[in-house]
Amino acid sequence: MSPDLSARAVDARELMDDPEADQRMLERTYLRFELVNRVVSRPGALYRRDIRPRARQRPLRILDVGSGGGDLCRGLAVRLRRDRLDADITALDADGRATRWAQAHDGGAGVRYRCALTAELVRDGEVFDVVLSNHLLHHLEPGELQQLLRETRQLVGEGGVVVHGDIARSRTAYALFAASTLPFSRNLLAGSFIRADGLTSIRRSYSPRELVAVAPPGWLVRRRLPARIELRWDAADA
Ligand SMILES: C[S@@+](CC[C@H](N)C(=O)[O-])C[C@H]1O[C@@H](n2cnc3c(N)ncnc32)[C@H](O)[C@@H]1O
């Protein structure tokens, strides 16, 4: 039976956020993020729309906030290399378990992994051309969300863009994820938090209308397929 999805389940907690979470399950979750992101997050579209055109003009500095297993950064590094474009990519996560795992699985992609909050990068005066996040917004409390938006906006330089991608909460998104992951729960996804946390994530996620209501001036909400949402700040629109 589907839970009530009429409002965000702000009290629901993801198992991977527990500091005492089983290490092997956590590591298997980082490993499987890549597969999930390939199917639901459409990193190729982000690359073609926001990254490649900028990278054709100059070497880019890219920041992924809440990078988890680091697969999006590694995927971007591969795409950029394939297109003979230059970029310096930083994968940032507040959880040292994530950055340690991602660093150990870089596989020659050349991504920098850093365990820190965006506030530290702002203090250090760091500037990026593209700041992105994936599946991070729904994790945050309201004050943390506003802080993230303020700080990621501060971290982009001239001509830069911030793209926070996440799930758009809906009954369809929940039903599709539940049905499509069920056959894999005893094999491919076994021993990971992917299915349980994915369902919790959808319950915690914003609808487009809710995100519009909390977005500060200058930020745009875009619906994307499948059941995706983007919160964007683009210097070109400002
Ligand atoms: C659901 S995971 C998503 C990981 C990755 N972006 C992906 O799409 O597979 C959310 C990640 O955000 C990290 N996180 C949560 N709050 C954060 C914050 N305020 N700053 C940086 N990372 C944060 C968590 O540690 C976790 O690794």
The ligand as an SDF file (V2000), in Angstrom:
LIG
                    3D

 27 29  0  0  0  0  0  0  0  0999 V2000
   21.2380   10.3330   -0.9830 C   0  0  0  0  0  0  0  0  0  0  0  0
   22.9260   10.7080   -0.9240 S   0  0  0  0  0  0  0  0  0  0  0  0
   23.1660   11.1920   -2.6060 C   0  0  0  0  0  0  0  0  0  0  0  0
   24.5550   10.9440   -3.0670 C   0  0  0  0  0  0  0  0  0  0  0  0
   24.8440   11.3270   -4.5120 C   0  0  0  0  0  0  0  0  0  0  0  0
   24.6950   12.7380   -4.7320 N   0  0  0  0  0  0  0  0  0  0  0  0
   23.9780   10.5530   -5.4690 C   0  0  0  0  0  0  0  0  0  0  0  0
   23.1690   11.1700   -6.1640 O   0  0  0  0  0  0  0  0  0  0  0  0
   24.1110    9.3350   -5.5200 O   0  0  0  0  0  0  0  0  0  0  0  0
   23.0400   12.2640   -0.0670 C   0  0  0  0  0  0  0  0  0  0  0  0
   24.4630   12.6090    0.3290 C   0  0  0  0  0  0  0  0  0  0  0  0
   24.4760   13.9680    0.8040 O   0  0  0  0  0  0  0  0  0  0  0  0
   25.3380   14.0590    1.9100 C   0  0  0  0  0  0  0  0  0  0  0  0
   24.9390   15.2520    2.6670 N   0  0  0  0  0  0  0  0  0  0  0  0
   23.8480   15.4280    3.4320 C   0  0  0  0  0  0  0  0  0  0  0  0
   23.8060   16.6960    3.9050 N   0  0  0  0  0  0  0  0  0  0  0  0
   24.9060   17.3330    3.4060 C   0  0  0  0  0  0  0  0  0  0  0  0
   25.4240   18.6520    3.5040 C   0  0  0  0  0  0  0  0  0  0  0  0
   24.8040   19.5900    4.2240 N   0  0  0  0  0  0  0  0  0  0  0  0
   26.5570   18.9660    2.8570 N   0  0  0  0  0  0  0  0  0  0  0  0
   27.1990   18.0150    2.1130 C   0  0  0  0  0  0  0  0  0  0  0  0
   26.7620   16.7530    1.9950 N   0  0  0  0  0  0  0  0  0  0  0  0
   25.6250   16.4080    2.6250 C   0  0  0  0  0  0  0  0  0  0  0  0
   25.1550   12.7410    2.6370 C   0  0  0  0  0  0  0  0  0  0  0  0
   26.2830   12.4460    3.4530 O   0  0  0  0  0  0  0  0  0  0  0  0
   25.0160   11.7600    1.4640 C   0  0  0  0  0  0  0  0  0  0  0  0
   26.2620   11.2100    1.0810 O   0  0  0  0  0  0  0  0  0  0  0  0
  1  2  1  0
  2  3  1  0
  2 10  1  0
  3  4  1  0
  4  5  1  0
  5  6  1  0
  5  7  1  0
  7  8  2  0
  7  9  1  0
 10 11  1  0
 11 12  1  0
 11 26  1  0
 12 13  1  0
 13 14  1  0
 13 24  1  0
 14 15  1  0
 14 23  1  0
 15 16  2  0
 16 17  1  0
 17 18  1  0
 17 23  2  0
 18 19  1  0
 18 20  2  0
 20 21  1  0
 21 22  2  0
 22 23  1  0
 24 25  1  0
 24 26  1  0
 26 27  1  0
M  CHG  2   2   1   9  -1
M  END
$$$$
